[in-house]
Amino acid sequence: MNLLLLGATGLVGRHVLEFALADPRVRRVAAPTRRPLAAHEKLANLVDPDIARLAGDEALWPADAVACALGTTLRQAGSREAFRRADHDLPLVFARAARERGTGTFALVSSIGASPRSAFFYLRTKGELERDLAALGFPSLFVARPNFIEGSRSEPRRSESLTRGILRGLGPVLPRGMRANPAEAIARALLEATVTPSAGVRIVGSAAFAGG
Ligand SMILES: NC(=O)c1ccc[n+]([C@@H]2O[C@H](COP(=O)([O-])OP(=O)(O)OC[C@H]3O[C@@H](n4cnc5c(N)ncnc54)[C@H](OP(=O)(O)O)[C@@H]3O)[C@@H](O)[C@H]2O)c1
């Protein structure tokens, strides 16, 4: 199968890329990114500081499935508008391009608590993306709703180290749904949802990705 991967330079996306390149069921990975990826014979990496401009580039298509681990934080984005563009608008640009080209499967990393009715801007944005993706009518839509994602970042986020420490300490006594979620577990589920898609909308909560 041909996979189009969004967010391939990120914590979850890097693992999806690694697993997909090693998976004999995946013939080709197309990855639009802002920063170049290491070359690989199965990888088509298109680079543009504004990846929206790449959505219509036929070098990315056709794709049997799109996996999306794209996203930012309000702090990194710098404004609500910039955050919404990365976490809502960009995934939808590629989702629409995918539907126009007959792609049947979309797999998304969303968030625990995502809801279009949330009082929190971050969770409302995630919920609106889920809602707008569902409206596009992919035959298979997989939504992972992780809790705190654990893994090593190239640029560690200081604000996350306290959460990580607390969740690590309490992990064994917390209910599974409240534990940290290793990035690898989410990446494996995302890839599997694209390689062996199931019909309809499937939402998977954080307990499924819980670490120890
Ligand atoms: N981290 C958590 O604890 C947590 C918890 C629940 C849900 N989530 C969600 O899970 C998803 C994956 O999280 P993660 O921690 O793996 O994210 P991450 O490490 O921050 O990676 C995000 C990816 O999105 C790309 N990106 C961000 N803004 C972009 C833009 N404007 N244009 C193009 N690419 C852009 C980044 O590219 P660059 O490398 O170019 O920046 C990177 O590839 C995100 O949607 C996040 O909101 C995260």
The ligand as an SDF file (V2000), in Angstrom:
LIG
                    3D

 48 52  0  0  0  0  0  0  0  0999 V2000
    2.3410   15.6110   23.0870 N   0  0  0  0  0  0  0  0  0  0  0  0
    1.3040   15.2150   23.7810 C   0  0  0  0  0  0  0  0  0  0  0  0
    1.4000   14.9090   24.9770 O   0  0  0  0  0  0  0  0  0  0  0  0
   -0.0380   15.0710   23.0950 C   0  0  0  0  0  0  0  0  0  0  0  0
   -1.1540   14.6320   23.8170 C   0  0  0  0  0  0  0  0  0  0  0  0
   -2.3630   14.4320   23.1480 C   0  0  0  0  0  0  0  0  0  0  0  0
   -2.4420   14.6870   21.7850 C   0  0  0  0  0  0  0  0  0  0  0  0
   -1.3410   15.1400   21.1030 N   0  0  0  0  0  0  0  0  0  0  0  0
   -1.4470   15.3530   19.6570 C   0  0  0  0  0  0  0  0  0  0  0  0
   -0.8120   14.2720   19.0010 O   0  0  0  0  0  0  0  0  0  0  0  0
   -0.2760   14.7060   17.7530 C   0  0  0  0  0  0  0  0  0  0  0  0
    1.1700   14.2750   17.6320 C   0  0  0  0  0  0  0  0  0  0  0  0
    1.8790   14.7880   18.7510 O   0  0  0  0  0  0  0  0  0  0  0  0
    3.4790   14.8320   18.7940 P   0  0  0  0  0  0  0  0  0  0  0  0
    3.8450   15.0610   20.2080 O   0  0  0  0  0  0  0  0  0  0  0  0
    4.0330   13.6780   18.0420 O   0  0  0  0  0  0  0  0  0  0  0  0
    3.7390   16.1810   17.9660 O   0  0  0  0  0  0  0  0  0  0  0  0
    5.1440   16.8660   17.6330 P   0  0  0  0  0  0  0  0  0  0  0  0
    6.2860   16.0500   18.1030 O   0  0  0  0  0  0  0  0  0  0  0  0
    5.0490   18.2720   18.1000 O   0  0  0  0  0  0  0  0  0  0  0  0
    5.1540   16.8320   16.0240 O   0  0  0  0  0  0  0  0  0  0  0  0
    4.2490   17.5860   15.2960 C   0  0  0  0  0  0  0  0  0  0  0  0
    4.4710   17.4390   13.8160 C   0  0  0  0  0  0  0  0  0  0  0  0
    3.6270   18.3940   13.1460 O   0  0  0  0  0  0  0  0  0  0  0  0
    4.4380   19.2140   12.3080 C   0  0  0  0  0  0  0  0  0  0  0  0
    3.9140   20.5790   12.2480 N   0  0  0  0  0  0  0  0  0  0  0  0
    3.5290   21.3680   13.2630 C   0  0  0  0  0  0  0  0  0  0  0  0
    3.1010   22.5610   12.8050 N   0  0  0  0  0  0  0  0  0  0  0  0
    3.2430   22.5100   11.4480 C   0  0  0  0  0  0  0  0  0  0  0  0
    2.9810   23.4370   10.3920 C   0  0  0  0  0  0  0  0  0  0  0  0
    2.4730   24.6600   10.6230 N   0  0  0  0  0  0  0  0  0  0  0  0
    3.2400   23.0470    9.1170 N   0  0  0  0  0  0  0  0  0  0  0  0
    3.7450   21.8260    8.8700 C   0  0  0  0  0  0  0  0  0  0  0  0
    4.0130   20.9020    9.8230 N   0  0  0  0  0  0  0  0  0  0  0  0
    3.7650   21.2500   11.0980 C   0  0  0  0  0  0  0  0  0  0  0  0
    5.8210   19.2150   12.9340 C   0  0  0  0  0  0  0  0  0  0  0  0
    6.7610   19.5970   11.9470 O   0  0  0  0  0  0  0  0  0  0  0  0
    8.1250   20.3670   12.3190 P   0  0  0  0  0  0  0  0  0  0  0  0
    9.0710   19.2750   12.7310 O   0  0  0  0  0  0  0  0  0  0  0  0
    8.4820   21.0340   11.0480 O   0  0  0  0  0  0  0  0  0  0  0  0
    7.8060   21.3220   13.4310 O   0  0  0  0  0  0  0  0  0  0  0  0
    5.9170   17.7560   13.3650 C   0  0  0  0  0  0  0  0  0  0  0  0
    6.2380   16.9350   12.2700 O   0  0  0  0  0  0  0  0  0  0  0  0
   -0.4800   16.2250   17.7020 C   0  0  0  0  0  0  0  0  0  0  0  0
   -1.6360   16.5100   16.9490 O   0  0  0  0  0  0  0  0  0  0  0  0
   -0.7200   16.5850   19.1570 C   0  0  0  0  0  0  0  0  0  0  0  0
   -1.5430   17.7300   19.2850 O   0  0  0  0  0  0  0  0  0  0  0  0
   -0.1490   15.3320   21.7210 C   0  0  0  0  0  0  0  0  0  0  0  0
  1  2  1  0
  2  3  2  0
  2  4  1  0
  4  5  1  0
  4 48  2  0
  5  6  2  0
  6  7  1  0
  7  8  2  0
  8  9  1  0
  8 48  1  0
  9 10  1  0
  9 46  1  0
 10 11  1  0
 11 12  1  0
 11 44  1  0
 12 13  1  0
 13 14  1  0
 14 15  2  0
 14 16  1  0
 14 17  1  0
 17 18  1  0
 18 19  2  0
 18 20  1  0
 18 21  1  0
 21 22  1  0
 22 23  1  0
 23 24  1  0
 23 42  1  0
 24 25  1  0
 25 26  1  0
 25 36  1  0
 26 27  1  0
 26 35  1  0
 27 28  2  0
 28 29  1  0
 29 30  1  0
 29 35  2  0
 30 31  1  0
 30 32  2  0
 32 33  1  0
 33 34  2  0
 34 35  1  0
 36 37  1  0
 36 42  1  0
 37 38  1  0
 38 39  2  0
 38 40  1  0
 38 41  1  0
 42 43  1  0
 44 45  1  0
 44 46  1  0
 46 47  1  0
M  CHG  2   8   1  16  -1
M  END
$$$$
